[in-house]
Amino acid sequence: MPYIYCVHNLITDEFYYGSRYVETVAPEEDLWIRYFTSSRTIKRQIDLYGLECFSTTIIETHTNKDDCYRREQDIIKEYIAHPKCLNKQYRECGNTVFL
């Protein structure tokens, strides 16, 4: 099931939005149990602070991965200018927009 998630660093108060599509397990059994995001920034922070210094939230689930991806990009667009947002780009109408 495709899903959108948020990872929140409890030390720095920074956050990151991502999406994932996995067929074999439910999102609640995947996020932060089997899957720890593809973000290099979050991976570096995990190495620095440890997994226990993060909280995760499944924001939405979707029936198909294309709709999920488009919605993830809308959410990133909404928050990308926030100083604590770790996402630095999103896709809009096929073009990548960088902050």
C-alpha positions as CSV (number, residue, x, y, z in Angstrom):
1,M,0.0,0.0,0.0
2,P,1.5,3.4,-0.9
3,Y,1.8,5.8,1.9
4,I,3.1,9.3,2.8
5,Y,5.1,9.7,6.0
6,C,6.7,12.4,8.1
7,V,9.9,11.9,10.1
8,H,10.5,14.4,12.9
9,N,13.8,14.9,14.6
10,L,13.0,15.4,18.3
11,I,16.4,17.0,19.0
12,T,16.5,19.6,16.2
13,D,12.7,19.8,15.5
14,E,13.4,19.3,11.8
15,F,11.1,17.3,9.7
16,Y,11.0,15.4,6.4
17,Y,8.2,14.2,4.2
18,G,8.5,11.1,2.1
19,S,6.4,8.4,0.4
20,R,6.9,4.7,0.0
21,Y,5.2,1.8,-1.8
22,V,5.6,-1.7,-0.5
23,E,3.3,-4.6,-1.3
24,T,4.3,-7.1,1.3
25,V,3.5,-5.3,4.6
26,A,1.2,-2.6,6.0
27,P,2.7,0.9,6.4
28,E,2.5,0.5,10.2
29,E,4.6,-2.6,10.0
30,D,7.1,-1.0,7.6
31,L,8.0,2.6,8.6
32,W,10.8,2.8,11.2
33,I,10.7,-1.0,11.5
34,R,11.9,-2.2,8.1
35,Y,12.2,1.1,6.3
36,F,14.1,4.2,7.6
37,T,13.7,6.5,4.6
38,S,15.8,7.1,1.5
39,S,16.8,10.6,2.6
40,R,20.6,10.9,3.0
41,T,20.1,13.8,5.4
42,I,17.9,11.7,7.7
43,K,20.3,8.8,7.5
44,R,23.1,11.1,8.6
45,Q,21.0,12.3,11.5
46,I,20.1,8.8,12.5
47,D,23.9,8.1,12.7
48,L,24.4,11.2,14.8
49,Y,21.3,11.1,17.1
50,G,20.1,7.5,17.0
51,L,16.7,6.1,16.0
52,E,15.1,6.9,19.4
53,C,15.5,10.6,18.7
54,F,12.9,10.5,15.9
55,S,9.2,10.2,15.7
56,T,7.3,9.1,12.6
57,T,3.8,9.6,11.4
58,I,2.0,8.0,8.5
59,I,0.2,11.0,7.0
60,E,-1.9,9.3,4.3
61,T,-2.4,6.0,2.6
62,H,-3.4,5.7,-1.1
63,T,-4.7,3.0,-3.4
64,N,-2.1,3.7,-6.1
65,K,1.5,4.9,-6.1
66,D,1.0,7.7,-8.7
67,D,-1.6,9.4,-6.6
68,C,0.5,8.9,-3.5
69,Y,3.5,10.5,-5.1
70,R,1.6,13.5,-6.4
71,R,0.1,14.1,-3.0
72,E,3.5,13.8,-1.4
73,Q,4.8,16.5,-3.7
74,D,1.9,18.8,-2.8
75,I,2.7,18.4,0.9
76,I,6.4,19.1,0.3
77,K,5.5,22.2,-1.7
78,E,3.3,23.4,1.1
79,Y,6.1,23.1,3.7
80,I,9.4,23.5,1.7
81,A,9.9,27.1,2.8
82,H,9.6,26.3,6.5
83,P,13.0,26.7,8.1
84,K,12.8,23.3,9.8
85,C,11.8,21.4,6.6
86,L,14.6,19.1,5.4
87,N,13.0,18.5,1.9
88,K,14.9,20.8,-0.5
89,Q,13.0,20.0,-3.7
90,Y,9.7,18.8,-5.1
91,R,8.3,18.0,-8.5
92,E,5.5,20.0,-10.0
93,C,4.1,19.3,-13.5
94,G,7.1,17.1,-14.3
95,N,9.7,19.8,-13.3
96,T,11.9,19.7,-10.3
97,V,11.7,22.8,-8.1
98,F,14.6,23.5,-5.8
99,L,14.5,25.7,-2.7
